[in-house]
Each structure stands twice: as structure tokens, then as C-alpha cells.
Amino acid sequence: MPINPDTLLNWPFAPIEQTYTARDTMLYALGVGLGTDPLDLQQIPFVYEANLQALPTMCVVLGTPGFWIKDPATGITWQKVLHGEQGFVLHKPLPAAGTVVAITRVKDLVDKGEGKGALVYVERDIRDKASGEPLATLTSTYFCRADGGFGQSTTTAPKPPPIPERAPDAVDELTLDKRAGLIYRLSGDYNPIHVDPKAATAASFSAPIFHGLGSLGVAGHAVLRSVCDYQPSRLTGMRLRFTSPVYPGETLRTEIWREGDRALFRCTVIERNVVALDNGVATLAD
């Protein structure tokens, strides 16, 4: 059955309540590569319960609605969906532990035409349960490759910010642990293509791939280290495009360009010379 715009735009997402602990916060940080050097005193606050701090990018694993796109009533051919873009805005630094309530909604649709696919824009608001204060707003773009032609768009696809042609102001390289996917999945994404070689091969990958949102976390680490001096309150948002899978054990080179209160970036897999994350923008606070 084809996409029915009214059905998607009014999809009945239930509120998601999630309690996370200091252990969850440390596990997330380990999953995106913090603590690789256990003597690095700037990384210790993210992986040690004494004066623990949450990484800004951890918001992407909070209050997830699950694989709702797989429901036949969406009209989406879920087997041909790509997670194209991801972003977040932090309204205040994440607490190291707490209980949150998340509300998800389909915000916009773009019909690219028959045979050209469709874009589904999803927004998730995360609030502290006790105070009701907003913590983060997340945005996701899904490219539904087989589902164009339903005849209704509610917006136009925005153009991504171009990467400057000049040399980057900073370059940061981080090598993923070969066990990165095994660790990161414990933050909530149990898709077998990240752990089971047979499942990865069936999905046309040569081996289990690292999670896309995990790669976002690695890029966030690079920005936090290179331009924020490991102060999480200074990284208030990010958005980027996913352009190529990353494999555990590979090295991500993050090139960063400073432009006022933001940093533009892209991430390249050194071993294969492919861009994995592109058109990245990080918003910065003093």
C-alpha cells in the first residue's frame, strides 16, 4: 500500500519514558570511543562516576520510538529505507542520569516523484520528567527509496551547508575499537547487522558495520575535543548527512572549519578514502 500522507503526519506515537543511569552514560561514552587512552584526564569525566558528565550526543539514544517504520500501515517499504540525516539541539546540558519523556512526530514529507523516492522528516522532543523542562530536540530524515509518487509534499528539501574550499582549521583523527559496534549496541540499537557477520553479509556489507548514530557520536567527540576543550556545555547542537558506512577498527578523520558560533565538518574513513559523514554543522556556545 502506498504512503498516505495524512496517516504519516498523524502517526500515533506513544510517549516514551526512559530512565538512564550513570552506568548508561558511561557505557555510551565507551561506545563512541571515550576512554581509549585511560590516562587522558580530559576523557575521564565521561567514563568515571566521580563528577560524571554526559556527552552531548547521547541525546540521540534517549526516548527512541523503535522501528515504527516497519508497521505496514505506514505505507513505507522499510527494507529500502535509509537514515539520511540526523540533527539535535540541546536546550541545556544533559544530566548524567535521570528520567526523560520523549514525544515523536512526523513533521514533514517530501515526495520526490514516482521512482525517485520520498523524504520523511521526524522530530523528537525530550523533556526532563520531573521538571518538564526541555532537554533536546532531535531531527531525523529518512530516505524512502521505493515510496515516491504519493502526490503531496509539505515542505521542500533544504540544501545542506557547503563545505568550505579552504583548508580546515582543525583536523581530528579517532580510530574505532574493533569492538565498537558490540559496545555501542548496548545503548539500545540491537540491529544484527552491527554484530552478526551473516546478517551483515545478507544486507550487502562485507562485515558488521558500525552504527550510523555511533559515527555521529565519534564526530561529536572530535568536535568536543578540537574546538570545545572537552566542555560539553559548549556543544549545543549538530546536524549531518550519512553518506557511507563505517566499519569497526577504521579511523575517522574529522575536518573542521570554524565560522563564528558554528563549526562545519565532514568525516572521512582514512583506510578507504570515503566520506562517511558530510555537510556537518555543530553549533557552539562560549
C-alpha positions as CSV (number, residue, x, y, z in Angstrom):
1,M,0.0,0.0,0.0
2,P,1.4,3.5,-0.9
3,I,2.2,6.2,1.6
4,N,-0.9,8.1,2.8
5,P,0.4,11.5,3.9
6,D,-2.4,12.0,6.4
7,T,-1.7,8.7,8.1
8,L,2.0,9.5,8.5
9,L,1.5,13.1,9.6
10,N,-0.8,11.9,12.3
11,W,1.0,8.7,13.2
12,P,0.0,7.8,16.8
13,F,3.4,7.8,18.6
14,A,3.1,6.9,22.3
15,P,5.1,9.0,24.7
16,I,8.3,7.1,25.7
17,E,9.6,7.3,29.2
18,Q,13.2,6.3,29.8
19,T,15.3,6.2,32.9
20,Y,19.0,6.2,32.4
21,T,21.7,5.8,35.0
22,A,25.4,6.8,35.4
23,R,26.3,3.4,34.1
24,D,24.3,4.0,30.9
25,T,26.1,7.4,30.4
26,M,29.5,5.8,30.8
27,L,28.6,2.9,28.5
28,Y,27.5,5.3,25.8
29,A,30.8,7.2,26.1
30,L,32.8,4.0,25.8
31,G,30.8,3.0,22.8
32,V,31.8,6.1,20.8
33,G,35.4,5.8,21.8
34,L,36.0,7.8,25.0
35,G,38.5,6.1,27.3
36,T,40.6,4.7,24.6
37,D,43.5,6.3,26.4
38,P,42.6,5.6,30.1
39,L,45.3,8.2,31.1
40,D,43.7,11.0,29.2
41,L,42.4,13.2,32.1
42,Q,40.0,15.1,29.7
43,Q,38.2,12.0,28.8
44,I,37.9,10.5,32.3
45,P,34.9,12.7,33.4
46,F,32.8,11.0,30.7
47,V,33.6,7.4,31.8
48,Y,34.1,7.7,35.6
49,E,31.2,8.2,38.0
50,A,33.1,10.8,40.1
51,N,31.9,14.1,38.7
52,L,30.4,12.3,35.7
53,Q,29.4,14.3,32.6
54,A,27.1,13.2,29.8
55,L,28.3,13.6,26.2
56,P,26.0,16.0,24.3
57,T,25.5,13.4,21.5
58,M,24.0,10.9,24.0
59,C,20.6,12.6,23.4
60,V,20.2,10.6,20.2
61,V,19.8,7.3,22.2
62,L,17.1,8.7,24.6
63,G,13.4,8.1,24.1
64,T,13.6,6.3,20.7
65,P,10.3,5.2,19.4
66,G,11.5,1.9,18.0
67,F,11.3,0.7,14.4
68,W,7.9,2.1,13.8
69,I,8.5,2.4,10.0
70,K,8.2,-1.4,9.8
71,D,4.5,-1.1,10.5
72,P,2.6,-2.0,7.2
73,A,0.1,0.8,7.9
74,T,2.9,3.5,7.3
75,G,2.9,2.5,3.6
76,I,6.7,2.6,3.7
77,T,8.8,-0.1,2.1
78,W,11.0,-0.4,5.2
79,Q,13.6,-2.7,3.5
80,K,14.6,0.2,1.3
81,V,14.7,3.0,3.8
82,L,18.0,4.9,4.5
83,H,18.7,7.1,7.5
84,G,19.8,10.1,5.5
85,E,20.3,12.9,8.1
86,Q,20.4,13.4,11.8
87,G,20.4,16.5,14.0
88,F,19.9,17.6,17.5
89,V,19.6,20.8,19.5
90,L,20.3,20.8,23.2
91,H,18.3,23.3,25.3
92,K,20.5,22.6,28.3
93,P,23.4,20.1,29.1
94,L,22.2,16.6,29.6
95,P,22.2,15.4,33.2
96,A,24.5,12.4,33.9
97,A,21.4,10.4,35.0
98,G,17.7,11.0,35.0
99,T,14.3,10.1,33.7
100,V,13.1,11.7,30.4
101,V,9.9,11.7,28.4
102,A,10.1,11.8,24.6
103,I,7.4,12.8,22.1
104,T,7.9,11.9,18.5
105,R,6.1,13.1,15.4
106,V,6.3,13.1,11.7
107,K,6.9,16.8,10.9
108,D,7.1,16.9,7.1
109,L,7.1,14.9,3.9
110,V,8.7,15.4,0.5
111,D,7.5,13.4,-2.5
112,K,10.4,13.3,-5.0
113,G,8.2,11.6,-7.6
114,E,7.5,8.2,-8.9
115,G,10.6,6.1,-9.0
116,K,12.6,8.8,-7.1
117,G,11.6,8.1,-3.5
118,A,10.4,10.3,-0.7
119,L,11.8,12.0,2.4
120,V,10.2,11.7,5.8
121,Y,11.2,14.2,8.4
122,V,10.8,13.1,12.0
123,E,11.1,15.3,15.1
124,R,11.5,14.1,18.7
125,D,11.3,16.3,21.8
126,I,12.9,15.1,25.0
127,R,12.0,16.6,28.4
128,D,13.0,16.0,31.9
129,K,10.2,14.1,33.6
130,A,10.5,15.7,37.0
131,S,10.6,19.3,35.9
132,G,9.1,19.2,32.5
133,E,12.0,21.3,31.1
134,P,13.0,20.7,27.5
135,L,16.4,19.0,27.2
136,A,16.8,18.3,23.5
137,T,15.0,18.4,20.1
138,L,16.1,15.7,17.6
139,T,15.5,15.7,13.9
140,S,15.8,12.7,11.5
141,T,15.4,12.4,7.8
142,Y,14.6,9.1,6.2
143,F,15.0,8.5,2.5
144,C,12.3,6.1,1.4
145,R,13.8,4.9,-1.9
146,A,10.8,3.0,-3.1
147,D,7.9,5.2,-2.0
148,G,7.7,8.3,-4.1
149,G,4.7,9.3,-6.2
150,F,2.0,9.7,-3.5
151,G,1.5,13.3,-4.7
152,Q,1.9,15.5,-1.6
153,S,4.8,17.4,-0.1
154,T,4.5,19.6,3.0
155,T,7.9,21.3,2.5
156,T,10.9,21.4,0.2
157,A,14.2,19.6,1.0
158,P,16.7,22.2,2.4
159,K,20.1,22.5,0.8
160,P,22.9,21.3,3.1
161,P,25.5,23.9,4.1
162,P,28.5,23.6,1.7
163,I,31.9,22.6,3.0
164,P,34.4,25.5,2.6
165,E,37.0,25.2,-0.1
166,R,39.8,26.4,2.2
167,A,42.0,24.2,4.3
168,P,40.3,23.1,7.6
169,D,41.0,25.0,10.8
170,A,41.4,21.7,12.7
171,V,41.7,18.0,11.9
172,D,41.0,15.3,14.4
173,E,41.5,11.6,13.9
174,L,39.9,8.9,16.0
175,T,40.2,5.2,15.5
176,L,37.3,3.0,16.3
177,D,37.9,0.0,18.5
178,K,37.2,-3.3,16.7
179,R,34.6,-4.0,19.4
180,A,32.9,-0.6,18.9
181,G,29.7,-2.0,17.5
182,L,29.5,-4.6,20.2
183,I,29.7,-1.9,22.9
184,Y,27.6,0.8,21.2
185,R,24.7,-1.6,20.6
186,L,24.3,-1.9,24.4
187,S,23.0,1.7,24.3
188,G,19.8,0.4,22.6
189,D,20.3,-0.4,18.9
190,Y,20.3,-4.2,18.6
191,N,20.1,-4.5,14.8
192,P,22.0,-7.7,14.0
193,I,23.9,-6.1,11.1
194,H,26.1,-4.5,13.7
195,V,27.2,-7.7,15.3
196,D,26.3,-10.8,13.2
197,P,28.5,-11.3,10.1
198,K,25.8,-13.4,8.4
199,A,23.2,-10.6,8.8
200,A,25.7,-8.0,7.6
201,T,26.5,-10.1,4.5
202,A,22.8,-10.6,3.8
203,A,22.5,-6.8,3.9
204,S,25.3,-6.5,1.3
205,F,28.0,-5.4,3.7
206,S,31.4,-7.2,3.9
207,A,31.3,-7.3,7.7
208,P,29.2,-5.9,10.6
209,I,29.1,-2.1,10.2
210,F,29.3,0.5,13.0
211,H,26.0,2.3,13.9
212,G,25.4,5.5,12.0
213,L,24.4,7.3,15.2
214,G,27.6,5.9,16.7
215,S,29.6,7.6,13.9
216,L,27.7,10.8,14.8
217,G,29.0,10.3,18.4
218,V,32.6,9.9,17.2
219,A,32.2,13.1,15.1
220,G,30.8,14.8,18.2
221,H,33.8,13.6,20.2
222,A,36.1,15.1,17.6
223,V,34.4,18.5,17.7
224,L,34.2,18.4,21.5
225,R,38.0,17.7,21.7
226,S,39.1,20.0,18.9
227,V,37.0,23.2,19.4
228,C,35.3,22.8,22.8
229,D,38.1,21.8,25.0
230,Y,36.0,18.8,26.2
231,Q,33.4,21.2,27.8
232,P,30.1,19.6,26.9
233,S,28.1,22.8,27.6
234,R,29.9,24.4,24.6
235,L,28.5,21.9,22.0
236,T,24.8,22.8,21.8
237,G,23.8,21.1,18.6
238,M,24.8,19.1,15.5
239,R,23.4,18.1,12.2
240,L,24.9,16.0,9.4
241,R,24.3,13.6,6.5
242,F,25.2,9.9,6.4
243,T,27.0,9.1,3.2
244,S,28.9,5.9,3.7
245,P,29.0,3.1,6.3
246,V,31.9,2.9,8.8
247,Y,33.4,-0.4,10.0
248,P,34.8,-1.0,13.5
249,G,38.6,-0.7,13.5
250,E,38.6,2.1,10.9
251,T,39.8,5.7,11.5
252,L,37.6,8.7,11.1
253,R,39.3,11.9,10.1
254,T,37.1,14.9,11.0
255,E,38.0,18.1,9.2
256,I,36.6,21.2,10.9
257,W,36.1,24.8,9.7
258,R,35.2,27.5,12.3
259,E,32.6,30.1,11.2
260,G,31.6,32.3,14.1
261,D,29.3,30.4,16.5
262,R,29.4,27.2,14.5
263,A,31.8,24.7,13.1
264,L,31.3,23.0,9.8
265,F,32.8,19.5,9.5
266,R,33.0,16.3,7.5
267,C,34.4,12.8,8.4
268,T,36.4,10.6,6.1
269,V,37.3,7.0,6.6
270,I,41.1,7.1,6.1
271,E,41.5,3.4,5.2
272,R,39.1,3.6,2.3
273,N,39.3,7.3,1.5
274,V,35.5,7.7,1.5
275,V,33.4,10.4,3.1
276,A,31.2,8.8,5.8
277,L,29.6,11.9,7.3
278,D,29.1,15.1,5.2
279,N,27.7,18.6,5.4
280,G,28.1,18.6,9.2
281,V,27.3,21.7,11.3
282,A,28.0,22.0,15.0
283,T,26.6,24.9,17.0
284,L,28.8,26.3,19.7
285,A,28.4,28.4,22.8
286,D,31.1,30.4,24.6
